[in-house]
């Protein structure tokens, strides 16, 4: 099973507490191999009051968090039964497992926060095989030659017409090959 991103509904205003509790539960219940990252989507907003501008961090989706996980029965149970969680988005209820977010949806949210769907520190290293998921090289495989975490890009060595060619792509345009 692959890890995917899911949207979890929480009590509004309790997103950070739920994130903390879920991370603690994943650790204490030995679910770190199933529940990977928990993110509260936030963005910087400049508010003006009485002619004074202030930078403020606001929740992008109040009452929701993103969870990167492998959807097993055990992981589903741990997340659903975390205090403050009211359910998953994309589940019809009645015991049905939720639908994961599409990669482009996750990329849009995480990129706006300066993050990537791929855990750069853990998954991307020189020599790792990846698949390109956007044009013009969609469907091609390459091997990572260099990672630019700050610029959110990677240099790949791709086989083009029998020659190894270096190609630079954004992190949102690749996925780690299975």
Secondary structure, DSSP 8 states (H G I E B T S, - for coil): --EEEEEEEE-TT-HHHHHHHHHHHHHHTT-TTTEEEEE--EEEEEEEETTEEEEEEEESSTTEEEEEEE--HHHHHHHHTSTTEEEETT--STT-------HHHHHHHHHHTT--SS-HHHH--TT-EEEE-STTSTT-EEEEEEEETTTTEEEEEEEETTEEEEEEEEGGGEEE--
